[in-house]
Amino acid sequence: MMRALAIILSCGLLAGCLGLDPYRQAPVAQRLQQIDALGDCARLFQASDRLVDAAGTRDAQAPRVPGFPYLRVDRLLAEVAAQSHFTAPQAQAWSAALAALDSAARRIELGNSGHDAAASIDALTACRQLLALADQHELPALLEAARVPDDYSTGMRALGLYPLTRYAFAAGIRNWQRDTQAAFAAQAAADPFAAARRRYTAGESLDAVPTLQELPDLGLPVRTRQTLASLIVRHAPQLDIATASDADRPGALLWQRDSDERLRIGVALDQPVLYVRTSHAHFSGRWLLQLIYTAWFAARPPAHAYDVLAGRLDGLLWRVTLAEDGNPLVYDTIHPCGCYHLFIPTEGVRARPQPESIDESLFSPQTLHTPATHERVVLKLAAGTHYLQGVEIDAARPDQRVVLALRDDDELRTLPLPDGGTRSAFAPDGMIAGSERRERFYFWPMGVLSAGQMRQWGRHATAFVGRRHFDDPTLIDRYFERLP
């Protein structure tokens, strides 16, 4: 019965999300009725979207803007707009950034669809420019529409009696925090798993430098590719993993066929990889660079027969928020399900007082001094669960450790298929199919769709009690303030 209920809830939520047709709102709704070049362009985008949806290759990282489906928005660009009083040049630069998100996503979606996308992309690029020119006086409507939908379901919370059931979940979260605090304390005293640990260290170069949003007129910092690559290498964490099985070895995600010849996402253990992407945080009135590193594992093995947290695929995201001088201010981390969010501040910040609430708030089991340029952060991970158990600083030195290749996280949106072509690791809902957890049948009253399932960047809800998103640019500022 619980399984049927969860399926009904999930389908209802997805139907609601997919039902938000971006072509029903002005100004594009009017454009579709026009018999001119603008109408042709609006219909071209609509036909492109229908092709993508029919192929099942929709990319969920940045949603299309209702009424402006040739533009896409993420939480960073939505917050840039919220923090700004646009001049005409600033509005143009911001709109161009929305257009760039759509252009990149459509290349991925059409390329993954199996169709020859080159001609379509050229035509869409020309139409995007024409529509943007025609809509340049629609800035108030665009600002209102350019918002990222919440990753929580109010309907699921209402059906699950959230105002009452959240108290039981809040107690469970406090228990996890106490256990985590104890694990960090034990690690600080003496590592009980030292003999089982295997050290992984990032390489000294990148296969490709990830994309960096650059809006200097709106305060987003600009870095040269060389400087960005240097910062990525410098701040890449080392992993000290207690290793009990192959499930504790990080690797590259890939499409593979299982024993029944079905396609599914797996992990190539012969390709140790640390994926990296960039973002920004609005902290103390300034926009600061963030570096996000992700390690993937093949599974979280069951600890016992009724382990509802176990399942295929697991991982760890490690984020570094940098000061203007390139030194870290705050570290924070989650798993790719959005779970287990904790913060590791440096001496450059202090915690803000938080209001009394049972909502999940700042949880910081450790502080860390700012590493010198010749030092590296070391993450101590548990076997099986891949829980973070502690963080240390060690000198950076070449030795016989396993080297992790640094690769662009956006590669996961166009992974090669065994028989040719490409497909995203993520389904149109932003999830990795096959990584579901049984916990989803118990946690749905908190409004998180398929709790425990691995998610795409931009889709990480990180609080069961309350509302919080990992890619919220104001998150660090909510919990910390900078020291002089």
N, C-alpha and C positions, 0 to 999 in steps of 0.2 A: 504493500500500500504506500509506504514512504517513497519507494522508487517511482511509482506512478505519479505521486503528487509532485515530486521534484521535476519529473519530465514535463508535466503540465505547466508548472511554474516557469521552467526554463523556456519552453516553447512560447508561452505567453509573453515573457519579457522580450525574447528575440523578435517575435512578431511585431511588438510595439516599436522596437528599434528600427526594424526594416521598413515599417510602415511610414516612417518619417520621410516622405518623398520630398527631396529638395527642389523638385520642379513645380511644386504646388504654390510656392510663395512668390510674391513679386520681388524683383522685376522679371525673373525668368519666365514666370507663368504667362505674362503678357507677351514676352518675346516669342514664345512658342506659337502664338497666334498670328505673328507678323509674316507677311509674304515679302521678305527682303533678306538682305545679307545677315542681319542680326537674327532673324527667325531661323535661317538656315543653320547658323552657328549654334543656336540653342538646341535645335533638333539634332545636330551632329553630336553634341555632348550627351543628349538623352539616349541616342542610339548606342553611343560608346558605353554608357553605363548599363544599358540593357544587355549588351554583349558580355560585359564583365560579370554581371549578376548571373546570366545564363551559364557562363563557364565556371562560376563559383570561385573567382579569383579576386574578389573584393579585398582590399587592404584596409585594416581597421586602425592603423596607427594614427591617422589624422582624419577626422570626418569631413565630408563635404559641407559647405556652408549653405543652409537653406536659402533659396532664392538666388544664390550665386554658386551653382554647382561646378563652375570652373575654378573655384577657389577652395582651399582646405585650411583648417585651423587646428592648432594644438594648444595645450594649456599655456605654453610659453608665449605664443603670439597673442592669445586672448588676454593674458596678463599685461603684456606690453601695451595693448590698447587701453586697458583699465588704468594703467599708471601714467598715461600720456594725455596731453591736450594738443592734438595734432595741428601742426602747420601743414600747408599744402604739400611741401616736399616730404615731410614725415609720413603723411597719409599715403603718399604715392609709394614710398619705400616699404611701408607696412603691407600695403596691398600687393606689392610685388613679391613679398615674402610668402603671402598666402598663395599666390599664383605658383611660386616655385614648389611649394608643398604638393599642389595638385599635379603639376607637371611630373614630378618625381614619382608620385603614387600611380599615375596613369601609365607611365612607362613600365612600371612593375606589373600592374594589373593586366595590361594588354599583352605584355611579353609573356606572362604566365598563362594567358588564355590559349596559347597555341596558334593564334592568328598572326599573320604578317603585320606587325604593328607600326612599321616605319612610316608608311604613308599616312596612316591615321594620326600618328603623333604629330607629324608636320602640319596636318590640317587643323588639329586641335590647338596647336601652338598659335597659329594665325588667328583662329577664332577666339582664343582666350584674350589675345591682345585687342581684338575688335570689341568684344564684350566689355572688357575692362575700361576701354575708352568711352564706351556708351554709358557705363555705369559710374563714371567718376563723380557724378553729383549725387550718388546714392550712399554717400559715406555714413550718414546717421543710421540708415537701415542696415548697412553692412556691419557697423559696430554692434548693433543690437543682435544681429544674427550670428556673428562670429564667436560662438561659445561652444565649449566642449560638453557634451551631455555627461551627467553624473554616471558613475559606474555602479551605483547602488539602485536597487529596485524598491521604491516606496511601496509598491503593491505586495511584494514578497514580505516586507516588514509588517505591513498591515495584517496580512493573512497569518503571519507567524506571531502576532501579538507582541511585537517588538518592545513596546513600552514596559512589558512585564518580563519577557524572556531575556532581555538584555542583561538583567542582573545576574542570572546564572552564568552567562557567557563572560561577563566582566570578572566574576570570581575565578573562572578558568584562566583568563588572561593574567590575573594577578598571580596565580599559581605558576604559570609558565615564567613570568618575570622573576619570581623567587628562585625557581630552579636555574634559570639562566644566570642570575646573580651569584648563586652558589658555584656554578660551573666556572665562572670567571674568577671567583675567589680561589678555587682549587687550582686553577691554571696558574694564577699569580704566585701561589706558594710553591708548587712543584708539579711539573707536567706528568700526570699519571699515565699518559699515552705516548710518551716520548719514543719508546722503542718501536712503536707501530707507525710512526709518522713518516711520510714521504714528502720531501720538499720540492715545490715547483716554483720556478722563477721566470718572469717574463723576459722575452728576447729584447735585444737592443735596437730593433728596427720594426717598422710597421709594414705589413703587406700593402695597406692602403690607409691614407689619413682620412678619418671620418669627416662627414660634413659638419661645418660649424655655422650656425645662424649668425649672420653679421648684419647688424643694424646700427652702425656707429652714430647716426643722427638721433637714434632713440636710446642711446646709452649702452647697447650691447657691445662688449669689448671685441676688438678685432685682433686676431693673432695670425701671423704668417703660418703657412703650412709647416715650415721648418720648426718654428717655435712651438706650435701645437703638438707636433710629433715628439719634440723633446720633452714637453710636459707629460705627455701620455706615457712615455717610457719611464720617466723619473718617478711618477706616482703609481705605476702599476704595482699592485700588491703581490707579494710572494704568498704562496699557499702551503701551509704545513698540515697535511691531511692524514688523520689516523686512517690507515688503509686495512680494511678487513676483506675486501673483495673487489672485483672489477667495477662495482657500482661506486667506488670511491676514487676512480680515476677520471679526471676531467678530459673532455674531448670535443671534437667538432660535431655539430649537428649535421645530419645528412638524411636523405630519403633512401630507404632500402626496402627490399621485399622480405616479408616474414616467411615462415614455413608454409603458409597457405597462399603464398604469392600475392599477398595484399601489401600495398604500399603503406609504410608508416615511417615516422621520424625515429631515428636511432642516433647513437653516439659513436663516432669513430675513435676508438681508444688509441689508435696509432697516430692520431693527430691531436696532441695536446694543444688546446687553444684557450685564449682569453679574449673574448669579444669586447669591443670598446665603442662607446658612443659619447657624444657631447651634449650638454644642455647649459642652462643658465639659471641662477637663483637671484631673486631680488632681495637683497640683504642689506639692512641699514641704509636704505636709500640708494644703493648702488646695484648694478647688474654684475654678477660675478660668474666666472666660468666654472662649470661642473664637468667632471670626467666620470663616466659610469662603466665599470668593468663587469663582465658576466662570465662565470664558469658554469658549464653544463655537465651533468652526470647522467648515466644511463637509467638510474632508478633510485628510489628510496626503498630498500628492501624491508619487508615486514619484520617487526621485532617480535611479533607473536601472531597467532592465527586470526585475531580480531583487530589487527592494527588498521584503523580507518585512515591513517595518514600515509600509508605506504602506496606505492604505485610506480608506473613507468615515468621516467625522466624526473630530474630534480636539478637544482642549481643554486647559485648565490650571486646576487648583484651587490657590488661594492661601489659606493659613490664618494667622490672627493670634491668638496666645495673649496675653491681656491681663492685666496686673497689676490689683490691686484699684483703683488710681487711674485705670484706663482707658488706661494707656500700654502699648505692646507689650513683651513679654519675648522671645518667639521667633516667628519666621516659619518655615513649612515649606510645601512644595509637591509636588504630583504631577500627572500627567496623569490623565484620567478612566479610563484602563485600570488605574490603580494603579501605573504605571511611573514611573521617574525621580524617586524620593523624595530630596529634599535639604532641608537646614535652613539658615536664615539667623538666627543668634542676635544679640541686642543686647548692650550692655555690662552689662545687668542680670543676666546669667547666665554661667556657665562650664560647659564640657563636663565630664561625669563620665568618669573613667577607664573604659575598656571592656575586658572580658575578651578574651584572645587567642582568635580564632575566625575561620573563613572565612565565617561568616554575615554577611549584610549588616547593617551597623551604622550609626553616625552618620557621615554625609557632609555636610560643611559647607564649601562653596567660598568663603564670604564671611561677614564679620560686618558689622553695620550699627549706626550710632548711633541712639538713640531719636529719631524725628522730633518736632519741635515741633508744637504744635497747628495752626500755619499752614503746615505742610509735608506733603507727600504722598510715599509710596513709589512709585517708578517701576520697572516690570518691563520689562526689555529682552528681547524674544522674537525668535527666529530665524525667517526665512521658511521655509515649508514644514513643517519639523519642529516648530515652535513651542517649541523648547527654550528654557529660561531661560538667558540669556547673561550676565546681570548685574543688579544691583539698585542703584538710586540714590535719592537724596532730592532733591526739588525743591519750590519754593514753590508753594502752591496758589493759582492765579489763573485767572480766567475769560478765555478767548480763543477762537480759532477752532477749537480741537480738537474732534474728534468726541465727542459726549456719550454715555456708556453709561447706559441706564436701569437702575436697581437694582430687581430683582424677586425675589420669594420663590422659592427653589429648589423648593419643594413644588409649584409650578405644573406642573412636568414630570410629575407623577403624574396629571394630568387635563388633557391637551392636547386642544383641540377637533379633531374630525375634519372633513374637507372636506364630508361629506354630513350632518353633524349628529351629536350625541353626543360622547363624550369617550373617550380612551384614554391610558394611561400611555406615556411615551416608552420605558419599560423593560418587557421581557418578564417572565413569572413567575419566571424564573431570575435577574432583576436585571440582565440584559444589554440593550444596544440592538441589536436584530436588524439585520443589514446592515453592522455596523461590525467584523466579524471581520477578523483579520489572518492572513497566511500564517505568521507566526511561531509560531502555536499548534501547527503541525505539528512544530516543533523544540523548543519550550520545555516541552512537556507533562511531561517527566520531573521537572520541579521542582514538580509538583503543583498548578499554577495552571490552573484551567479556562479554556480559550480565551484564552491570554495575548495581550494587546494589544487585546482587545475593550473597548468603552466600558461602564462599570458604573454602577449606582445607588449612592447614598450608603449606607454600611453594608456594601458588598460589595467594598471595595478592599483586596485583599492586596497589600502593597507590597514584598515581598522574594521574590526567586526562590530565594535560598540563605538558609535560616532561615525563620522564621514571624513576620509582622508585619502589623498591620492599621492603616489610616489612622485609623479611628474609635476606636482603643484609647485610653481616657482617661488611661492611665498612660504613654503613649509619650514625652511630653516629659520627664517625670520620670525615665524610664529613661536619657536621654541628657544631661540638664542639671541643674544645681543653681543655686538663686538666690544672688545675692551680697547682702551687707548693704546 
